[in-house]
């Protein structure tokens, strides 16, 4: 079992959109994701492997990476006081139904909630149109908002804790955009972020 | 704090201040800390310090941590990032400071160490081995001291390789001064590591601080799969590393010329305990690639 780390005053300056009030937690650190020389990097790269690789020889590594990440969450987060927590995945850049839609974060939380029977997954936030690829333009939280929608039906029955989940946190733009939306619907809940890894850029 | 399980998430700066506060007590040694955390394996430094102890040094510690021209991060026992290789060390290290590319620790690492006052032949060996290790995709680790260490780092960088410097000073100090530029380069483009507490170091005489150099050698050995001693006198810190390497079940290489120096007896001593005498890079590489 590994201890989570918090992005605190020491680490905050690496994540430009986060503020000292934000509570974001991570398991692992990456200096850069594009280093070719370690298996550690390939774990995250496999987790993020694009859907267009489906059916190819390397596709099995994605499933393995999702299981490995799930295990990290399950081992590292027991016993969550699950009745008090809603897990919300940060949506992928593609719409549901798009051939390249990737539900890796949903799978990760599902595995976690299956292992902790009281955990609740709610896909509250979804994209209403495909987002432009991040390598073309890194969006700020405000620039993301037009792409994000809240499923209001899923906002009933609030709980004290909302945990926003994503694979990696870099500048924190996705987290802040989702946090802002959730805040409107869950004004009295504590909204935190949970990530496999933090990356520096 | 939201409890994810029965363990509290690590707040890095809080643990740094606590670690520094533990060290602010003059009675603290590597052994006392190691014993403390061996008795309480799931603890953090902050479990052992009072609010008063923290308050007494917090501002000064923050000045050290935020006063450098690079970002400091920490590796702390119990987290995923903490290098498990360190558990082979006799005295348990609970916290390391670093800046740079952490992923280097997941590669094959070989230490090259030796005297601060090398012969031209010794420098040539350090240069050749570092260059070839880099070309063969090993990460070259050393201690940023004068002489052999400096040569090992420089030759690795010149060969386009990866290098890690394990300091015997805190991250904010440079020793010797001439290595200022090299240390900055390693911090910004490679990986710089130190276990040495900023605050305690700043309050002690340099003669006492010298002990940190020896502790650094034990850590350097633990972080690597092998150590090569190129050239060293009878009182060199490299010999601390040699003993640590054998204790930690790491490969220990001693360059052939050391055995020919009649003024020293350590090569024979370590050879009898399992060190490997090598006279060329290919021989060293072959040993590295053996199970």
Interface residues (C-beta under 8 A of the other chain):
Chain A: X1 X2 X3 X4 X5 X6 X8 X9 X10 X11 X13 X14 X23 X25 X27 X28 X29 X30 X31 X32 X35 X37 X38 X39 X40 X41 X72 X76 X77 X78 X79 X80 X81 X161 X163 X190 X192 X194
Chain B: X2 X3 X4 X5 X6 X7 X8 X9 X10 X11 X12 X13 X14 X16 X65 X71 X72 X73 X74 X76 X78 X79 X80 X81 X100 X101 X102 X103 X106 X107 X137 X162
